[in-house]
């Protein structure tokens, strides 16, 4: 009998905490302890545009790094968009140092990822600077060691993006194997599709969709 009474008391207390002003107040304490409490997502766009137009990255620091009960990273979004749209490589490095990441950034020239490495590649493509593609190790240490020029997607993303931006297929010579083949698609006809040789899943997908990509890049 005592156990039943104890259980009932516990249930009543829980219900009171949930459905009374005191309960609501207690439930908001974690939020109040967070810098992002009461954050409005519209603030990200407003602050970001102010930062970009004034070329003042420090304005992004007004935004919280994270939002309570959300995967949103407003400060990272601001840094990423600022770096890409102002073609500011230094901000990509700041993102790495501060461990910030943002959502992909859309531009008239294409979409670019919001992580530090993708930010770096985005600036390389937008500034049409293939030399930056050879220096990815400056922002991502693993590129200072052995790198597979046949399959690494970030190398393809960088060299391929710059090659398209400059309309210069010779830049694809920096790649090897299927990466080089994929890089050459915008400059080739359907016969290029027969040059894919990789057996891994990613290479097979590229080979399967190759002809549709050739048609897209060479509509005439």
C-alpha positions in Angstrom: 0.0 0.0 0.0 2.8 2.4 0.9 4.4 1.8 -2.5 1.2 2.7 -4.3 0.8 5.9 -2.3 4.4 6.9 -3.1 3.9 6.2 -6.8 0.7 8.3 -6.8 2.5 11.2 -5.0 5.3 11.1 -7.6 2.8 11.1 -10.5 0.9 14.1 -9.0 4.1 16.0 -8.5 5.2 15.4 -12.1 1.8 16.5 -13.4 2.0 19.7 -11.4 5.4 20.4 -12.7 4.2 19.9 -16.3 0.8 21.7 -16.2 1.4 24.6 -13.8 3.2 28.0 -14.2 5.9 26.7 -11.9 6.4 23.7 -14.1 6.7 25.9 -17.1 9.2 28.1 -15.4 11.3 25.2 -14.4 11.2 23.8 -18.0 12.6 27.1 -19.4 15.6 27.2 -17.1 17.9 25.2 -19.5 16.9 27.6 -22.3 17.6 30.7 -20.1 21.0 29.3 -19.4 21.7 29.1 -23.2 22.9 32.2 -25.1 20.5 31.3 -27.9 17.4 31.4 -25.8 14.7 33.3 -27.7 16.7 33.3 -30.9 14.8 34.1 -34.1 16.1 32.4 -37.2 15.3 35.5 -39.2 18.2 37.2 -37.3 20.7 35.0 -39.2 19.8 36.3 -42.6 19.6 39.9 -41.4 23.0 39.9 -39.6 24.6 37.9 -42.4 23.6 40.4 -45.1 24.8 43.3 -42.9 28.1 41.5 -42.4 28.5 40.8 -46.2 27.5 44.3 -47.4 29.8 46.1 -44.8 32.6 43.5 -45.2 32.6 43.2 -41.4 32.9 39.5 -40.3 32.8 40.5 -36.7 29.0 41.1 -37.0 28.6 37.4 -37.4 29.7 37.0 -33.8 26.4 38.5 -32.7 24.8 35.2 -33.7 24.9 32.2 -31.4 27.1 29.4 -32.3 24.4 26.9 -31.6 20.6 27.0 -31.0 18.9 25.3 -28.1 17.3 22.0 -29.2 18.3 22.5 -32.8 21.1 21.5 -35.2 21.2 25.0 -36.6 24.5 26.8 -36.4 23.7 30.5 -37.1 27.3 31.8 -36.6 28.7 29.1 -38.9 26.1 29.9 -41.5 27.1 33.6 -41.4 30.8 32.9 -41.6 30.3 30.5 -44.6 28.1 32.8 -46.6 30.4 35.8 -45.9 33.5 33.9 -47.0 32.0 32.6 -50.2 30.2 35.7 -51.3 33.1 38.0 -50.4 35.6 35.4 -51.7 37.5 35.8 -48.5 39.9 32.9 -47.9 40.9 34.2 -44.5 37.4 33.6 -43.2 37.6 30.0 -44.2 40.6 29.6 -42.0 38.9 31.4 -39.2 36.0 28.9 -39.5 38.5 26.1 -39.1 40.2 27.7 -36.1 36.8 28.4 -34.4 35.4 25.0 -35.4 32.5 26.5 -37.2 30.5 24.9 -40.0 27.5 26.3 -41.9 24.8 25.2 -44.4 25.7 25.1 -48.2 25.9 28.5 -49.8 24.1 29.3 -53.0 25.5 31.7 -55.5 24.9 32.5 -59.2 28.1 30.5 -60.0 26.9 27.4 -58.1 26.4 25.9 -54.7 29.3 25.5 -52.2 29.5 23.6 -48.9 29.6 25.4 -45.6 32.4 23.5 -43.9 36.0 25.0 -43.8 37.4 22.8 -46.6 34.4 23.3 -48.8 34.6 27.1 -48.1 38.3 27.0 -49.2 37.3 25.2 -52.4 34.4 27.6 -53.1 36.8 30.6 -52.9 39.2 28.7 -55.2 36.5 28.2 -57.8 35.0 31.7 -57.5 38.4 33.3 -57.9 39.3 30.8 -60.7 42.6 29.9 -58.9 43.6 26.3 -59.5 46.8 26.9 -57.4 44.6 26.9 -54.3 43.5 23.3 -55.2 47.1 22.2 -54.9 47.3 23.7 -51.4 44.3 22.1 -49.7 46.7 20.9 -47.0 46.8 24.5 -45.8 43.3 24.0 -44.4 42.9 20.2 -44.2 46.1 18.4 -42.9 45.3 15.1 -44.5 46.1 16.7 -47.9 49.7 17.1 -46.8 50.1 13.3 -46.9 49.4 10.8 -49.7 46.2 11.7 -51.5 44.4 9.6 -54.2 44.0 11.9 -57.2 41.9 9.2 -58.9 39.0 9.1 -56.3 39.3 12.0 -53.8 36.0 14.0 -54.3 37.4 17.2 -52.8 40.2 17.4 -55.3 37.7 16.8 -58.1 35.4 19.4 -56.7 38.2 22.0 -56.7 40.0 21.3 -60.0 36.8 20.4 -61.8 35.1 23.6 -60.5 38.0 25.8 -61.6 38.2 24.0 -65.0 34.6 24.8 -65.7 34.9 28.4 -64.4 37.8 29.0 -66.7 36.5 26.8 -69.5 39.9 25.2 -69.5 40.1 21.4 -69.7 43.9 21.4 -69.2 43.3 22.0 -65.5 41.8 18.4 -65.4 45.4 17.2 -66.0 46.0 17.7 -62.3 43.7 14.7 -61.6 44.0 11.1 -62.5 41.8 8.1 -63.4 38.0 8.5 -63.0 38.4 11.9 -61.4 40.1 13.2 -64.5 37.4 11.6 -66.7 34.7 13.2 -64.7 36.4 16.6 -64.8 36.6 16.3 -68.6 32.8 15.6 -69.1 31.8 19.3 -69.6 34.4 19.5 -72.5 33.6 16.1 -74.1 31.0 14.1 -76.0 29.4 10.8 -74.9 32.5 8.8 -75.8 34.1 10.0 -72.6 31.8 7.8 -70.7 33.6 4.7 -71.9 36.8 5.8 -70.1 35.4 5.2 -66.6 37.3 2.2 -65.2 36.8 2.3 -61.4 35.0 -0.6 -59.8 33.9 1.2 -56.6 30.3 2.3 -56.1 31.0 6.0 -56.7 32.7 5.3 -60.0 29.9 3.0 -61.2 27.3 5.7 -60.4 29.4 8.2 -62.4 29.6 5.8 -65.3 25.8 5.1 -65.2 24.9 8.8 -65.3 27.7 10.0 -67.5 25.7 10.4 -70.7 23.0 12.5 -69.1 25.7 14.8 -67.6 27.3 15.1 -71.0 24.0 16.2 -72.5 23.5 18.7 -69.7 26.9 20.3 -70.2 26.8 20.1 -74.0 23.2 20.8 -75.0 24.1 21.4 -78.6 
